Amino acid sequence: MHTVRSKDGTMITFWKSGSGPPLVLIHGSTADHTRWNPILPELEQMFTVYAVDRRGLGKSTDAVKYCV
């Protein structure tokens, strides 16, 4: 698990696996990075995969002005 901080202070969490050219996977609005688990083994053979948790989902945080 890795994290980066966005300009507004939100911590964005991602998982890096595999090797090769980079491939960023971004899930839909109700999922998290585990959405990609069924296809990760195939993708990891050809790519360095970055599976991201979108802001406010999974392990990523959300900025105050975006919270409800």
Stockholm file with secondary structure:
# STOCKHOLM 1.0

chainA/1-68         MHTVRSKDGTMITFWKSGSGPPLVLIHGSTADHTRWNPILPELEQMFTVYAVDRRGLGKSTDAVKYCV
#=GR chainA/1-68 SS CEEEECTTSCEEEEEEEECSSEEEEECCTTCCGGGGTTTHHHHHTTSEEEEEECTTSTTCCCCGGGCC
#=GC SS_cons        CEEEECTTSCEEEEEEEECSSEEEEECCTTCCGGGGTTTHHHHHTTSEEEEEECTTSTTCCCCGGGCC
//
